[in-house]
Amino acid sequence: MKRFVIFALILAGVPVLCLGQRRPRVSPVKVIQLSEPKSTGPMSFEEALSKRRSVRQFTGQQLKLSQIGQLAWAGQGITEPVRGLRTAPSAGAIYPITLYFATQDGLFVYNAAEHSLEQTSNLDVRGRLAATHAACNILIAGSERKLAAKFRGEANKYMLLEAGHIAQNIQLQAVCLGLGSVLIGGFEARGVSRVCKLSRNVEPLLIISVGYPAAPTTEEKTGTTERPKAQRAVLIIARENFRDEELFETMRVLTEAGVNTVVASSKKGPVKGMLGRRAEATILVSEIAVDEYDAIIFVGGAGAMEYFHSRAAWTIAREAVARRKVLGAICIAPAILANAGLLNGVRVTSFPSERERLQRAGALYTGTPVERHGLIITGNGPMSAIQFGRAIADALAGR
């Protein structure tokens, strides 16, 4: 009898133990119900088409929630509730696209069925998606798998076509709202996926920066002066084993800021990075004419040691300082500047392995992700590449 009672008690406790092991469902941090979208407006379709331009300079003014809601509806809003049809066409009405909105309040995913925003993060990740300083960055992400069952080898094509339709809708809607926008396709997909915590089956396709356009100058309005010549930056990489993010992320940020970039190395042609990506070096380091560039940037990675004792590299760095050009170096590359005798009394950072070398050269080592001392800008490694690029862009803009 005692054994029976003990056995019964054990059985009675099993549900409690099992329930205690169940993980609670995680609900969104915040759900925002958006106001009813407008289907009519004062601007004609033809006028919106004629006014659409790529805008890369924005004010600091934030968007209203009603504006974000209208942009979301333009991209993915439901226009026929019975059949669930939306503003943008989708092959087989499968709708493999998801929209994410990055604002100062965090990251939100658009729920078309409820016309609402669901917060997935309360962190401001706008600067990690694009370097445009826009009030809102919209990520268009897609799942090829959703289309694959029906369209097989054509799935990717249909997904990209749909992303294009959605992007055009959003940009035209931005014009109608008095906003500016720019489409960004050159970004590091894995980095964006990590920032937005996308599932394995979803990939980032496009980013649209949206905000209030910065007011044009009087000269731009009247056309009395020519537009300033685009600035140029040369990024110097090793003949092999440069650090991928330090090149491509820096280039992306500078390109988005309107800076033309050139890649130089000790050999021309394709150059393989430490992570396997390839860059095209169009000029030799020995061919660099410092006067032709506004910024000289040394990229890190194990291969950068090639330039530690290169007199050609030292001469380029010294000329950059003498001619008051922006001079950048990231990861282990600040050692090149140290060996060139340029860092005495200069605040710098670098990959930790170079700390003693920089200090012996008289540098004031800080160890921060990015350090700027006048026109000399240094970064400590691949994780700071975006911030490094933004610091260079700011210096080129005179900020």
N, C-alpha and C positions, 0 to 999 in steps of 0.2 A: 504493500500500500504506500509506504514512504517513497519507494522508487517511482511509483506512478505519479505521486504529487510533485516530486522533484522534476520529472520529465515534463509534466504539464506546465510547471512554472517556466521551464526553459523554453518550451514552445511559445508560451505567452510573451516571453521577452524577445523572441526573434523579430517580430514585426517592429518592435520599438528600436532594436539595434539597426535593422535594415532601413527604417525610416530616418534614423539618425545619420546614415551614410549617404542619403540622397542629397544631391547638390541642388540648392534652390535655383529656380529659374532667374536669370539675370534680365531685368527689364531695362529699357533705355533710361539714361540719366534724366532726360527731359523729352517730352513730346509737345511740340508746338502746333496747334491747329491754325492753319493759314486761312486768311480771309478769302472770300469768294473771288476767283480771278475775273478780270474784265475781258470781254470778248469783242469790245469795240473801243475805238480811241480816236483822237483828233488827227493823227498822222496817217496818211495813205501808205499803202504798201510800196508804191513807186518812190515816195519820198524817203521811206526808211531805207530802201535799196540805195538811193543816191547819196544818203548821208552816212552809210556804214563805212567806217575806217578803222584800221588797227590803231588803238590808243595804248601807249606804253607809259605815259606819265599821268599819275592820278593825285588828287587831293587826299587829305586824310579823313574826309567826311565818310561816315559809315552809311550803309544802305538801310532803308526802312524795311521792316519785316514784310510789308505789303509788296515792295519791289522784289524782294527775294522770292516771295510766293509767286509773283507774276512770271519771273524768270524760270522758276521750276515748272510752272504750268506750261510755258511756251516750249520747254524741252520735252516734257514727259506727261503733261496733263491729260486727263481723260476727257474726251469731247463727246463720246457716245457711251453713256453708262451701261446700256443694255448689253452691248457686245464688248465693252471695255476698250474701244478704239481710242487712240491717243493723237496728240498734235503732230507727231512724227510717224511716218510709215514704218512698219516692221514686217519683215518677211514672215509669212505665216501667222502674223499677229502674235508672235512669241514674246517679243519685248525683252531681249537679253541685256538691255542697258540699265545701269543704276547711276543716279546722280548724287554726288556728294557736294555739300556746300561748306567751305571753310571760311569762318568769320572770326571776329575778335572774341566771340563767345564760345568757340569750339568748332567741332566737326559734326555735321548733320547729314543724314541720309534722307532723301525724299521718298515719301510713301505716296505714290500716285493715287492709289485706291482711296486713301483717306484725305488726300491733299494736305499732308502734314509733314513736319520735319521731326525726325527722331535723332536725338543727340547720341553720338557714339563716343565722343571724347569732349572734355571741357578744356582741352589745351588749344591754344592758338597756333595752328600749324601752317598758316598762310605762307610764311617765309620759307618753309621747308618744301612747299609745292612750287612756288614761283617767286622770283625776286622783283616783282613789279610794284610792290607796295600798294596793291589794289585792296579795296574794302572787302572784296569777296573773291575767292578762287573756287571755281566750279570744276570738279573732277568728273569726267565722263568715263565710267568703267563698264566693261562688258564681259559676258560669259559666253565664249564660243560653244561650250558644251551644251548650252540650252538649245542651240540651233543644230548641233551636229546630228542628232537622232533623225531629223527630217531632211536636212540639206547636205549632210556628210561633208564632202570636200569643198563645198561652196559656203560652208558655215562662216568661215572667217571673213570672206568677202561681204556677205550680207550684214555681219556685225559691224564692219567698218563703214559700210554705206549708211547704216542707221545712225551711227555716231556722227557722221557728217551732216545728216539731216538735222539732228538734234542741235549740233553746234550752230548751224546757220539760224535755226529758230531762235536760239538764245541770244545770238548776236543782234539779230534784227529787233528782237524784243527790247534789248538794251537801248538801241537807238530810240525806239518809241518812248522809253522812260527817261530820255535825256541823259543816258549813261554811255560811257565808253567801254570798249572791250578789246582784248587781244587774244588770239588763239595760240596756244603753246603746244607744240608737238615734240620738241626736243628736250626730253627729260629722262632721268635714269629710272626706268620702270620699277626695278626692284626696290629702290629707295622709296618711291611714292607708295608702293604696296605696303611697305613696312610702316610708314608714317600713318597711313589710313587703315592699317590692319585689315587689308582685303583678304578674303578667303582664297584658297589655292586655285579655285575655278574662275576667279574674277581677275581681269587684268586692266590696268589703267590705259586709256586710249588717248584722251585729250584733256587739256586743262584750259579753262577760259578764265582770264582775269577780268573782273568787272568792277567798275567804280566811277566816281565822278571825274571827268577829264580835268587835268590841270589847265588853267586858263592860258591860251596862247599869248605870246608877247605882242606888243603893238606892231612890231615889225612883221610878225607872222600874219597878223590880221590884215595888214595893208599890203603886204608883199613888197615892201620898200627895200628889203635886204635879202641877200641870198641865204639859204639855209646853211648852218655851219657844217663844215666837212666832218664826216663821221670819224670818230677816234679809232685808233688801231692799237692792238696789243699783240705781242708775240709771246707765245708760250714755249719755253725751251724744255724738251724732254730728252731722256737718255736714248741711246740707240736700241735699248731693250730694258724691260722691267721698270718702266715708269709706273706710278701708282694711278690706276684708272680713274678713280673718283676725283682725284686732285686735278686731273686734266679736264675731264668731261664736265664735271659739275661747275668748275670755274668758268669754262668756256660757255656753258649754258647761261649762267648768270650774266656774264658780260654781253652775250648776244642779245639777251632779253633787254639789257640796258642800252642797246643800240651801238655796241662797240664791235667793230670788225676784228676777228681773231685770225692769227696765223700760227701754225705749228712749225717749230724748227727743231732739228736734231743734228747729230753728227753724221747722219746718213739720210738721204732722201728716200721717200717711198713709205710703204706700210711699216709701222712699228708696233710691236706687241707689248701690251701692258702686263702687269703682274697678275691680274685677274682674267687675262685672256682677250680683252677688247683690243681692237686695233685702231690706231690713229694714222693719219696720212701726213707725214712731214713734207712740206712743200719747199722749204729752203734749208740750207745748211747753217749751222751756228756761225761758221766763218763768213757767211754772206750777210749777216744781220747788220743793217745800217741803223744805228740807234736813233738818228734824227728822223727816221721814217715812222717811228712808233711813239705812242703816248705812254705805253706801259711795257715794261720788260718783266716777265714772270718765269721764275725757275720752278719747275714741277718736281716733286719728290718721288719716292720709291727707291728701291735698292739700287737701281741703275744710276741714280743721280750722283753717286760717288765718282762717276766718270768725270764730273766737272769740278770735283773738290780742288784739284791742283791744275786745272786747265787755265792757262794764261789767256786764252781766247775768251773764256767765260768771265774771268776777272776783269778783262778790259771792257767787256760789254757792261758789266755791273758798275764799274767805275765811271764809264761814260754816262750811264743812266743817271747817276747821282750828280755828276758835273753839269748835265744839261737839264736838271730838275725834272726828270721823268719819274713816273710812278714805278717803283721797283718792288717786286713781290717775290717771296720764296716760301715754300711750304714743306712740311715734314722734315727731312734731313737737309733739304736744299739751303736753308739759312747758313749752313756751314760754308757754302760757296762765298757768300757775302762776308763771312768772318775771315776766311782765308784771303779775301781780296782787300782786307783792311778797312772795311766800311762800317763796322758795328761798334766801334769804340764810343761808349756813352749812349748807345742807342737801346731803347727798350725793345726787346724781341722775345719771340717764343719759337719753339721748334719741337720736333720729336724728342722725347727725353734723352735718347742716346747722344744727342749733340750738345747737351747742356754745358758740360765742362769745356768743350771746344769753344763755344760761344763766349763763355765767361773769361776764358784765357785771352780772348780777342778784345776784352774790355766791354762786352755787351752787358746790358742790364736784363738778365733773364727773368721772365715772369711766369712762364709755363701756362699762360692762359690759352684758350683755343685760338684766338687771333689777337695780334698786337699791331698797333699802328703808331709809328713815330715819324711825324712829318709825312714824307712821301715814301717811306720804307714800310712795307706791310709784310708781316710774317704770320704763318699758320702752323699749328702743331701736328697736323695729320689729316687723313681722309675724312674723319668725322667733322672737321671744321671747314671743309672745302667750300660749302655754300656760303658760310659766313665770310670766309676769305675772299671769295669772289665779290660779295657785296661790298666789302671794305674797299676793294680796288675800284669797283664801279663808283662808289661814293667819292673816292679821291679824284677820279677822273672828272667827276661832275663838279668838283670844287667844294664838296660838302665836308 
